[in-house]
Amino acid sequence: MSRRTVVIGAGLAGLLAAAALSTAVDEVIVLERDDLPDGPAHRRGLPQGRHAHLLMTGGLAAMEELLPGAGPRGRLLAAGAHEIPLASGMLAYSPEGWLRRWRRGGPHMITCTRALLDWVVRRAVLDLPGVTLRRAEARGLAGDAGRVTGVRIAAGEGETHLDADLVVDASGRGSRLPHWLAALGVPAVRERTVDAGLVNATRLYRVPEGAERFPLTVVQADPYAGRPGRSGMVLPVEDGRWMVSLAGTRGGEPPADPEGFLRYTLDLPDPIVGRLIAGAEPLTDVHVSRSTSNVRRYVERARWWPERFVVLGDALARFNPAYGQGMSVAALGARVLGREARRGGVDVPGLARRVQRGVARPVDAAWAMAVSQDVRYPGVHGGRPRPADHLVAAYTRRLTRTATGSYPAAAALWDVTSLRTGPGRLLRPDTLLATLGGPALPPAAEPPLTPGERATLRALERAARVDA
């Protein structure tokens, strides 16, 4: 008997869900209400699309498993994306000072525009046998509180019913999940929102001549200072460009005007972002976005949940984009779905429950990392630090301070933030011993640049003074 699944949403989570299901069913229909660009261009329905996106090691590994023949890593690099080793290719100023750079192995991340990433993944997924994209708006779910049987989609002034053996809601931040569940008679799912009021401001620049190999540079926000968090990042993207993304929590928001944008970079805890771009050629206006709150739906804890219905991606949990976790969590969730679907089929009883419980693990890890910091900023809505949070913060600060001069501590941080391993990595005996011992090297008084990189930075500053 033919098996059909319907995925609502053709964003990254939806496309990866379709890839995950393509080997377990005969037909996967992806529903998308918006027009999709024919190429790597910004699309509607993605408020964070113009800002910085980092594809971490854990997420990339999941994508490679979901698309084994397509080789998403190779496709992205061929299209101009950059692969950055966290140990040596990143210049990072943390709340505890500069992290040293180590010429050792470790996790990598992919940097490119979100438009390029979506386009590469979309092409790979739609080439899979049995996967089709249909332009249609999902209006709700068909079925009842015990089982979902399909999707109600708009048809002219009315609706039509599309049958499915499994439905996946991957419709993103705009998901109508609470209303759809209520219409089926399913009790409300508990939600939590933590909003630090973060504002993102991003501008693209042409990479200055001679700076093509300058490392990814980030000045991190300080959640422990008792004042608004402010951060900035310069990351290489395709076509010889730098994406410069600034972020500030409530009371410390970056401005949208070009002069204010540059002043903000120079007023960060370290001015290196401003030093890099002061003389660079801007290619776009400043784009601002405020859709940055953390929202978590605890589907895996629901007492009642219909069979044959799964929620993934931002429809399930979305995170402050400053932490770079969302895309990787979506990929890890789709991998859970694919493994469960191949194990017993999409119509086996209890599949939806098992998937939601499996997906909750990477969601919980990313949620803990984002919320444990966001609750500390002034004016946060939806939470405040609890006694356990203070203990975690004390250990995290000591670990980060140690990481400024200890490779074992730094490696543990990179493994967890890249979603290569779970948070338990931070409590391994070797990590605990390193943290208790403190940094083996003294704090770096200035950015850990190579002589060539230092000369490049000086040249950029001279050029900026001449232009001024």
Salt bridges, closest charged atoms under 4 A:
GLU27 OE1 - ARG4 NE 3.20
ASP34 OD1 - ARG33 NE 3.91
ASP35 OD1 - ARG135 NH1 2.59
GLU65 OE1 - ARG335 NH1 3.65
GLU65 OE1 - ARG339 NH2 2.86
GLU83 OE1 - ARG73 NH2 2.76
GLU96 OE2 - ARG397 NE 3.15
GLU96 OE1 - ARG401 NE 3.21
ASP118 OD2 - ARG43 NE 3.94
ASP118 OD1 - ARG114 NE 2.78
GLU137 OE1 - ARG139 NE 3.91
GLU159 OE2 - ARG139 NH1 3.87
GLU159 OE1 - ARG152 NH1 2.73
ASP163 OD1 - HIS161 NE2 3.35
ASP165 OD1 - ARG3 NH1 4.00
ASP165 OD1 - ARG308 NH1 3.79
GLU191 OE2 - ARG297 NE 2.80
ASP195 OD2 - ARG250 NH2 3.50
GLU238 OE2 - ARG241 NH2 3.39
ASP239 OD2 - ARG241 NH2 3.68
GLU281 OE1 - ARG206 NE 2.93
GLU300 OE2 - ARG296 NH2 2.94
GLU300 OE2 - ARG301 NE 3.86
ASP314 OD2 - ARG173 NE 3.68
GLU340 OE2 - ARG343 NH1 3.07
GLU340 OE1 - ARG354 NE 3.34
ASP347 OD2 - ARG3 NH2 2.67
ASP364 OD1 - ARG296 NH2 2.75
ASP389 OD2 - ARG386 NE 3.42
ASP415 OD1 - ARG420 NH1 3.05
ASP415 OD2 - ARG425 NE 3.05
ASP430 OD2 - ARG428 NH2 2.98
GLU446 OE2 - ARG454 NH1 3.59
GLU453 OE1 - ARG101 NH1 2.70
GLU461 OE2 - ARG275 NE 2.51
